[in-house]
Amino acid sequence: MLVYFVRTLLPIGNGIPFYGALAALWCMQQYNDTTKTNAIQRSVGTLIGAGYGLLFLLLFRLINITVPMIVYISASAVIIPVIYTTVVLNKRNASFFSCVVFLSIALTHSFDSDPYIFVLNRVIDTFIGIIIGVAVNDFRLPIKHDTDNLYVSGIDDVLVSAGHSAAYSKVELNRLI
C-alpha cells in the first residue's frame, strides 16, 4: 500500500492496489523456483491480455460502438484468440492471466472516457505486485543453526533394526554428529 501512496505523487496515474496485491499473492510460493515460474507466467499473461485489451478498446473507439451487449459478446469472442496466442507462444500456463487481464480491460473500461490510462496502470500494477511478491518470497530472516545438538527419533525399529545391533546404531549416530 505504501507503493500506491507513492504512485499518487506520479503524473501517470494512481493505479489500483487490488491488481498489484493479487499479483503479489499469486507469485508468493513455498519454493523460489515456483515463485519465479509464476512471476513469468503472470508477466506474460498480463502483457498478452493487456495487448488484446488495448486493441479491443481502440477498435471499438474507432467503430464507435457504445451498445454494452455488443461489447460484451465481442469480448467473449475475443477470448478465443487470446487463449490461442498463449498456445502458439507455448505459454499455456499464462492463458488464465491473459483472459483475466483482457476481460478486466474490455468489460469494465470499454466505456471510460480515457481507458488507455487504465491499461497502462493495469500493467504497471501487476508488475509492481510481481516484483513485491518475488522480493517478499526471496527475503529470509537470519537463522542461527544449532550445531551442538543432534535430535534423533527412532520410529519402527529404524535405529535398532533386526539386522543390526545397538552398537551399529551408536556408530552411525556418532558419524552423523
ChimeraX attribute file (.defattr): number of C-alpha atoms within 10 A of each C-alpha:
attribute: neighborCount
match mode: 1-to-1
recipient: residues
	/A:1	11
	/A:2	7
	/A:3	14
	/A:4	17
	/A:5	12
	/A:6	10
	/A:7	15
	/A:8	12
	/A:9	10
	/A:10	10
	/A:11	7
	/A:12	11
	/A:13	14
	/A:14	18
	/A:15	22
	/A:16	17
	/A:17	19
	/A:18	14
	/A:19	20
	/A:20	26
	/A:21	19
	/A:22	15
	/A:23	27
	/A:24	27
	/A:25	16
	/A:26	17
	/A:27	28
	/A:28	22
	/A:29	18
	/A:30	9
	/A:31	10
	/A:32	14
	/A:33	10
	/A:34	13
	/A:35	22
	/A:36	19
	/A:37	14
	/A:38	21
	/A:39	24
	/A:40	17
	/A:41	20
	/A:42	26
	/A:43	20
	/A:44	20
	/A:45	27
	/A:46	27
	/A:47	20
	/A:48	23
	/A:49	32
	/A:50	27
	/A:51	18
	/A:52	25
	/A:53	29
	/A:54	21
	/A:55	13
	/A:56	20
	/A:57	22
	/A:58	15
	/A:59	12
	/A:60	17
	/A:61	13
	/A:62	9
	/A:63	9
	/A:64	9
	/A:65	13
	/A:66	12
	/A:67	9
	/A:68	12
	/A:69	9
	/A:70	11
	/A:71	19
	/A:72	16
	/A:73	11
	/A:74	15
	/A:75	19
	/A:76	14
	/A:77	11
	/A:78	18
	/A:79	19
	/A:80	11
	/A:81	11
	/A:82	21
	/A:83	21
	/A:84	14
	/A:85	19
	/A:86	20
	/A:87	14
	/A:88	9
	/A:89	10
	/A:90	10
	/A:91	16
	/A:92	16
	/A:93	17
	/A:94	25
	/A:95	23
	/A:96	18
	/A:97	22
	/A:98	30
	/A:99	24
	/A:100	16
	/A:101	25
	/A:102	28
	/A:103	21
	/A:104	18
	/A:105	25
	/A:106	28
	/A:107	18
	/A:108	12
	/A:109	17
	/A:110	24
	/A:111	17
	/A:112	10
	/A:113	8
	/A:114	10
	/A:115	19
	/A:116	17
	/A:117	13
	/A:118	21
	/A:119	24
	/A:120	15
	/A:121	18
	/A:122	24
	/A:123	21
	/A:124	17
	/A:125	25
	/A:126	27
	/A:127	21
	/A:128	19
	/A:129	25
	/A:130	28
	/A:131	16
	/A:132	20
	/A:133	24
	/A:134	22
	/A:135	15
	/A:136	13
	/A:137	19
	/A:138	15
	/A:139	8
	/A:140	8
	/A:141	6
	/A:142	6
	/A:143	6
	/A:144	6
	/A:145	7
	/A:146	7
	/A:147	7
	/A:148	6
	/A:149	8
	/A:150	10
	/A:151	5
	/A:152	8
	/A:153	7
	/A:154	8
	/A:155	8
	/A:156	8
	/A:157	8
	/A:158	11
	/A:159	18
	/A:160	16
	/A:161	12
	/A:162	9
	/A:163	6
	/A:164	11
	/A:165	11
	/A:166	12
	/A:167	10
	/A:168	14
	/A:169	15
	/A:170	13
	/A:171	11
	/A:172	12
	/A:173	13
	/A:174	10
	/A:175	8
	/A:176	8
	/A:177	11
